[in-house]
Amino acid sequence: MRNLTIKRNKAGAGCAGKLKVYIEDHNAGEIEINGVPCRKIGTLKNGEEKTFSIDENEQKVFVIFDTMSKNYCNDYYKVPAGSEDVSLSGKCKFNPAAGNAFRFDGVTDEEVLQNRKSGNSKGVVVLIVAIIVGFVIGFLMTRGGLN
């Protein structure tokens, strides 16, 4: 076993929400994020740092806000195999289309960057649909259609 320390740097975006931290686990997967079975290892508040115990295999660590937006409002980091402790940091970035998602610092992995881009595209669709639904409901309420 080794330690994984994650520091959630303070940020205005997403500051009120607790982030959920998941680790890839093909045996005890309680949730699937981007097709990867995962189990929850903890939560992070704004400005908080926590240490989690993980095994020595290569695995992905995911950070999400909630299960409804887990497939577009997420970020992950590939923790390499080894026995050395791992320290990561990041913060929530202002982007309404991506749900003000948490982003790990210093990520250069092309697969992770592509996941961010894909999540942003999905988030734009969700945002547009929400605006249209809100507009329709508001219009119907003002016209007396939903009394």
N, C-alpha and C positions, 0 to 999 in steps of 0.2 A: 504494500500500500504506500501511497504517497499523498502529499497535500496539494490541493488546487486552491489558490487564493485568488479571489476576484474582487477588485475594487471598483465600485460604481461611483464615479466622480460626480460631484454635484452639478446639476444642470436644471435650467428652468423648464425645459421641455420634459413632459412626463414626470414631473417632480412629485406629484401626489400619489402616484401608483407604485405598488410593490412589484418588482420584477420576479419572475419565477425562473429558477435555474434547473435545467434538466441535463442529464448525461446519457449518452448513447448506451443502451442496454438491450441486447437481443434476447436475454433470458427473462427479464422481469419488466418488459415494456408496458407501462401503464398508459402511455400516450404516444402517438405517432406525429412527429414534426417533419415535414418535407419527406415523408416516406421512411423516416428513421425511427425505430422503436426506442423510446426513452423512458427514464424514471426520474422523478423529481428528487433533487438533492437539497433544495433550499430556496430561500427568497432573499432579495436585496432591496433595501430602502435607499432613497436618494442619499448619496454621500457615505454609504455603508461599505465596509470591507468584511468579507467572511472567508473562512477557510473550510474546505470540504475534503473529505477523504475519498480518494479514487484509486482504482487499481492501476497496474503498470502497462496495460494495453493501450494501443492507439485508439482514441475515441473522440467523438465530437461532444462539445459542451454547448448547449443551446440556452439562450436567454430570450424569454417571451413575456408579454404582458398578461395575456389570457388565452384560454383554449379556443375561443371563437376566431381570433386573429392570428393564431399560431403559424399558419402557413404563408403569411405575407408580412407580418410584423414580428420578425425574428432576426437574430444574428447567431452565428455559431463560430466556434474556433476548433480546429483540429488539434487536439492534444497529442503530441507524438508519444510513441511507446518509450518507456524508460522508467527509471526509479527516481529521477530527480524531481523535486518539487517544482510546481509551475505557478507563476504569478501572472495574472492578466488584469487589464483595466479597460475601462470604456465608459461611455455615458450615453444618455438618450439624446438624439439629435432632432432638432425641430424639422419636421417634414410631415404635415398633415396627411399627405397621400400614403405615407408608409406608417402612419400611426405613431409618429414620434418614437420610432424604434430605438432600442439600445444598439450601440455599435461598439465592437471591440476596437481598441486602439492598435494601430500599426499593422493592420491586416493587408497582406499582399497576395494571398492565395486567390488565384483566378476563379476557382469554384465558389468561394465565399463571396467574392465581388459580384459574380453572376447571380448568386442567390439574392443579394441586396437589390440588384437591378430588377430581377423578376418580381420580388416582393413589392417594389415601388410601382411596377406596372399593375399588379393585382390591386394594390391599394388605391391607385387612381380610379380604377373601375368601381371599387367599393364606394369611394368618395362621390363619384358622379351619380351612381345609383341612389345613394343616400340623399343627395341634393335634389334629385328629380322627385323622389318619393316625398321628401319634405315639402317641396314646392306644390305638388299635387294635393297633398293633405291640407296645406295652408290655403290653397286656392279654393278647394271644396268647402272648407270651414267658413271662409269669408263670403262665399256665394250661397251659404245656407244649405249646402248639400249634406253636411254631416252634423246636424243638430242633435 
